[in-house]
Amino acid sequence: MLFLVAIAVYVNWGRPNISFETSGKDVVVHLETLADYPTHIDRIVIAESDRPDASVFESRSEDHAQIHRFKVHVGSNDVGILHPVSGTYQTLIPRGRNFVLLRNETYRFTVCEAGKCRSSRFTFK
């Protein structure tokens, strides 16, 4: 049993956590480490769950930006949703000023840190 726990810890070690908090029509995507500290996140992708190659939002950081959380909602979202504690993000997708998330659609949120990625799905109700 202890061996299985050690394997689970090893597999998940170093991967950023993703959790969701619904507040009215907004969804806050939490990326904190130990529920308080910002996490170095190099890449953030929001994609249609059934088509992971169809990204609606993708942003990257070349300077190991640190971020606590970001907020999205059903409808039009500005590409400037990321507010890092330090560092900067460059939005790769979309090329315009905003992107749209649809009600009753499931999206895959993926965050990467030093090449280790974690994904989690969320459905907007």
C-alpha positions as CSV (number, residue, x, y, z in Angstrom):
1,M,0.0,0.0,0.0
2,L,2.8,2.4,0.9
3,F,4.4,1.6,-2.4
4,L,1.3,2.6,-4.3
5,V,1.1,5.9,-2.4
6,A,4.8,6.6,-3.2
7,I,4.1,5.9,-6.9
8,A,1.1,8.3,-6.9
9,V,3.2,11.1,-5.3
10,Y,6.1,10.5,-7.7
11,V,3.8,10.7,-10.8
12,N,2.1,13.9,-9.7
13,W,5.2,15.6,-8.2
14,G,6.0,18.8,-9.9
15,R,2.8,19.1,-11.9
16,P,0.8,22.2,-11.2
17,N,-2.6,21.7,-9.6
18,I,-5.9,23.0,-11.2
19,S,-9.1,23.6,-9.3
20,F,-12.2,25.5,-10.2
21,E,-14.3,27.9,-8.1
22,T,-17.7,29.0,-9.5
23,S,-18.8,32.5,-8.5
24,G,-22.0,33.6,-10.2
25,K,-21.3,33.4,-13.9
26,D,-17.6,33.6,-13.4
27,V,-15.2,30.6,-13.0
28,V,-12.0,31.2,-11.2
29,V,-9.3,28.7,-12.2
30,H,-6.9,28.3,-9.3
31,L,-3.3,27.3,-9.9
32,E,-1.9,28.0,-6.4
33,T,0.6,25.7,-4.7
34,L,-0.3,24.8,-1.2
35,A,-3.4,26.9,-1.6
36,D,-1.5,30.2,-1.2
37,Y,1.7,30.5,-3.2
38,P,1.8,31.4,-6.9
39,T,3.0,28.7,-9.3
40,H,5.5,29.0,-12.2
41,I,3.3,28.3,-15.2
42,D,4.9,28.3,-18.6
43,R,1.9,27.4,-20.7
44,I,-1.9,27.7,-20.3
45,V,-4.3,26.2,-22.8
46,I,-8.1,26.1,-22.9
47,A,-9.4,23.7,-25.6
48,E,-12.7,22.0,-26.5
49,S,-12.8,18.8,-24.5
50,D,-13.7,16.5,-27.4
51,R,-11.2,18.2,-29.7
52,P,-8.0,18.9,-27.6
53,D,-6.2,20.2,-30.8
54,A,-8.9,22.9,-31.1
55,S,-7.5,25.5,-28.7
56,V,-9.7,28.5,-28.0
57,F,-7.0,30.1,-25.8
58,E,-3.3,29.5,-25.5
59,S,-0.7,31.6,-23.7
60,R,3.0,31.0,-23.0
61,S,5.7,32.5,-20.8
62,E,9.4,32.5,-21.6
63,D,10.4,34.0,-18.3
64,H,8.7,31.5,-15.9
65,A,5.8,33.7,-14.9
66,Q,4.1,33.1,-11.6
67,I,0.4,33.1,-11.3
68,H,-2.2,32.4,-8.6
69,R,-5.4,32.2,-10.6
70,F,-7.4,33.6,-13.6
71,K,-11.0,34.2,-14.3
72,V,-13.2,33.2,-17.3
73,H,-16.9,33.2,-17.9
74,V,-19.5,32.1,-20.5
75,G,-19.5,34.4,-23.4
76,S,-16.7,36.7,-24.7
77,N,-13.5,36.8,-22.6
78,D,-10.7,39.3,-23.2
79,V,-7.3,37.7,-24.0
80,G,-5.8,39.7,-21.1
81,I,-7.2,37.3,-18.5
82,L,-3.8,36.4,-17.1
83,H,-2.4,38.7,-14.4
84,P,0.9,37.1,-13.2
85,V,2.6,38.0,-9.9
86,S,5.9,38.1,-11.8
87,G,6.9,37.5,-15.5
88,T,4.8,38.0,-18.6
89,Y,2.6,35.9,-20.9
90,Q,2.2,36.0,-24.6
91,T,-1.1,35.1,-26.1
92,L,-0.7,32.8,-29.1
93,I,-4.4,31.9,-29.6
94,P,-6.6,33.7,-30.4
95,R,-5.0,36.2,-32.6
96,G,-7.8,38.7,-31.9
97,R,-8.7,40.5,-28.7
98,N,-11.2,37.9,-27.3
99,F,-12.3,34.3,-27.2
100,V,-15.7,32.8,-26.6
101,L,-16.7,30.0,-24.1
102,L,-20.1,28.4,-24.5
103,R,-22.7,27.3,-21.9
104,N,-23.1,23.5,-21.6
105,E,-19.7,23.0,-23.3
106,T,-16.9,21.1,-21.7
107,Y,-13.4,22.5,-21.9
108,R,-10.0,21.0,-21.1
109,F,-7.8,23.4,-19.1
110,T,-4.1,22.5,-19.4
111,V,-1.3,24.1,-17.5
112,C,2.4,23.2,-17.9
113,E,5.4,23.9,-15.6
114,A,8.9,22.9,-16.8
115,G,7.4,20.5,-19.4
116,K,5.1,18.7,-16.9
117,C,1.5,19.3,-17.7
118,R,-1.8,18.7,-16.0
119,S,-5.3,18.9,-17.5
120,S,-8.7,19.1,-15.9
121,R,-12.1,19.4,-17.5
122,F,-14.8,21.9,-16.7
123,T,-18.4,22.3,-18.0
124,F,-20.0,25.7,-18.0
125,K,-23.5,25.4,-16.7
